[in-house]
Structures are given as structure tokens and as C-alpha cells.
Amino acid sequence: MKLYFSRNPNPRLAVATARFLNAEVAFEFAEPLAPGQADRYRPLNPNLLLPILERPGRALWEADAIACFLSRELGSNFWRRDDDEPEMIRWISWGKENFVKACDMVHWERGTKLRYGIGPCEEAMVEEGLRVFHRAARLLEEELSGRAWLLGDSISYADFRMATFLPYNDAARLPIADYPALARWAGHLGEIETWRDPFRGLAAPEMPPLPA
């Protein structure tokens, strides 16, 4: 199997998951939207987006689906397969519409747009993203104040998914430190080598730097 990736948030999530699980996959940096590349990748993902897992039969795309598949293949409970599975899916669903969405909104304005020359940072969108962030962070702060991980004492894919954009906080500058339990949780994730540096040893060009 081969995992096509880039350094962007969702592909990073897939790489971190695969390496955390010690999955037997090859990793290949890809740019499906680059000139002349579309025909190669469209049969694997008609959206021309990463990550993509090339496997026997039909290719699989979307980070959550890839995480589910790899966990099942390896018999891992990282993607919960027990009574905690509904709660894990709840956190994935809620996060993508709340905390993760807020982080994405702010990072898009302060990070992605400036890195790739897409346009100026729109402060009104940053403020809206921060509003959603604080609302979601207050809920997570309460939830995480009594446990180490979203599902209790052991890490799950829900933790990786919820933290998708936190490795990019040098650009987004979200006030994680204002929420001690949230900051502690993020710090524990940072102690996991495959989360902290999933691209170690891989051929993966760096992202464009932020303008000074």
C-alpha cells in the first residue's frame, strides 16, 4: 500500500496516524493539483485532494476513512471498535464542525493565504474563527479537566482528529494557553514522536515560509 501525502493538515493527520500505528505503507509526497499531475491522481481520487491510500482494489481517500481502515487492518483499538466507538465518532463529528473548523478558519487567514499568496488576511474572518474557537475550547476545557484524553485514559483517533491544526499554531496563533486542560492535552500529544514529527525521514518539501 502507498499513502500519498503533503505537509498540509489532513495529509499530515493521515501520515501521523499511519506511523503511530506502524502501518506497513510506503509514503510518497504528491501534488495532484500541480500542472500535468491531474490525470495520474484522478483515478485514485476524483477530488484531486490528499491524502490518498493506494491499496489493492479501490483506492481510499479522506483521512478519517484511511485511519479507520488502517486501524482495522492492524487490529488496533486506536479507531475504537468497542463500546467507545459511538463516543469517538461523536467527537470526530463535533470537532470537525466546531473546534477543528474554528482552527481551520483562523489558520486559513493567518497561515495558508499568506504562505501561498492567495490574498490578505481578513481580520473579520479571524475574529469569527476566534469566536467559534473560544466557544468550542470552553467545552473541551471542561471535558478534558477530568481526564487525559477525549475517551478517558487512552488515546484514540478522536484526539488526533481534534488536534489536526494545532501543529500549525505558529501561524494561527490560537490562544491554547488560555485553557490549561486543553494545553495539557495538546502537550501530551506533542510528546508522541509520530505526532510531533510525522515527516521524519520522508522526502517532503517544506511548506513556503510565512512572509516576514
N, C-alpha and C positions, 0 to 999 in steps of 0.2 A: 504494500500500500504506500501511497505517496500523499503527503499533505502539502498543498500549495499555499503559500502564505506571503504576507508582507509585514511591515512593522506597525501597521495601523491597529486600532484597538481590538476589533473582533478577530482578525487573524492572529494577533498576539495571544488572545484568550485561548484559541484552539491549540496553538503551539505549546503554551504553558500547560494546558490540560494533557496533551499527548505526552509531554516529557514528565509531568508529575506521575502519570500512570505507567511510565516506562513502556509505552506502546511501541511495537516494532513497526515503525513507519519511517520512510525516508522523507526528508524535508527539502522543499525546493522553493526558493524565492520566485515570485511570479508578478507580472504586471499585465493582467488581461486587457486593460484599457489602453495600453501603450500602442502606438501605431504598428499595424501589422500583426498584432497578437490575438485579435478577437476570434479569428477562425480556429485557432488552436484550442481556446478555452471554452468557446460557446457550447460544444458538445458535452462538456463537463458541468457547466453552469450557464444557463441561458441569460442569467442576470449579469454575467461577466464580473462577478464580485467574489472576493475571497473571505474566508477560507474555503478550500475545496479539498475533499478527501477522495482521491482516486483509488478505487478498490475493485476487486473482481465483480463483474456485473455492472450495476449502476453507480455512478459517482454520487457522492453525498456532499451537500453544501449547507451552510449555516452552522455557526459554532456550537449551538446547543445540540443540534442533531448529531454532530460529529462527537461531541462529548458523551452523549447517550450511547452511541454505537461503540465507541472505544471502551467505555466502562463495561458494557455488556460483554464485549469480546473478551475482556480480561477478567471477567468475574468480579469486578470491583464494585464496592458499595459507594464509591465517590459519587456516582449518579445513583441515588438511593433506589433500591429495588425492594425495600421492606415497607413497613407501615409509615415511614417518614417520607415516602415518595410524594404524596399529595402536598405535604408542607413544603418540601423542596421546590416543587413546581409552583406553588403559591408565591414563594419568594422570587423565583425567576420571573414570573409574570408581573408581580407587583414592581419589582425593581426596574424592569425594562420600561414601565410606564411612569415611574416616579424617580427614584434615586438615580438610576443609570441614565434615564432620559435627561434629568437635570444636569448631570455631569457632562453629558454629550453636548447639551446646548451651550454650556459655558466654554467647554474645550473647543467646540467648533469656532466660536468667535475669537477666543484669545489664542488658540493654537493653530488649528487646521487652516483657517482662512489666511492667516499671516504666513505660515510656513510655505503655502503653495500659491501665494499671490492671488487668492480668489477675490479679495476685497477687504475693505477696512473692517475693524471690529465694531460691531453695532452695540453700543452700550445698553440700549433698551432691551436687546435680546439677552445680554449678560444679566441684567437686573431681573428679568423674568426667570432665567435659569437659576439664579441665586434664590429667588423666592421659592421655587419648587424644591431646590436643594435643601433649604432650611426646614421646610415642612417635612420632607422625607427624612432628613437627618435626625430630627427630633424623635420621630417614630423609631428609627434604628437605634438611637441612643438608649431609649427606654428598653428596647428588646435585648440589646447586647450588654446592658448593665449587669445582667444576672447570669451570663453565660459567655463562653469563649467564642463560639461560632453560631451561625444562624440556626443550626439544628441541634445545638446543645454542646456536647463535649468533643465532638469530632467534626473535622472539616468535611464539606460536601461541595459539589459543583455550584451550589447556590452562592457560596462565598466567593468563588472565582467570578461568577457572573456579576454579582453585585458590585465587585471591585473593578470591573472592566476598565474604567477610565482613570482609576487612581494612580497607576504608574505614569500618567501624563500630567500629574498635578503641578509639575514645574511650570507648565504652560497655563493650565486652567486656574491655578491659584485658589482653589476652593478652600474654605476655612475649616478643614477637617479638625484642626487642633481645638476648635471651639467645642468639640464634642468628645470628651475624654474616652468613653467606652468605644465610640466609633474609631477614634485614633488608635486605641489599644488594639482593636481588631485589625485595623489596617497594618499596624506594626507587626502583628503576628504573621500576617500574610507575607510581609516583606522579609521575614526570617526564612521563608521557604525558597530555596535556591532556584527551583524551576519556575517559580512565580516571579521572583526578583529579576532574574536574567534568563528568560526562556530562549534567547537567541544565541547564548554562549556556544561558540564552536560552529555556528551555522554561517553560511555565506548569505549575508543580509545587509545590503547597503543601508547606511544610516538615513534617517529622515532629514529633510532640509532643516537647517537651523532656524530658530526664530529670529526675526530682524532685531538688531540691537536697539 
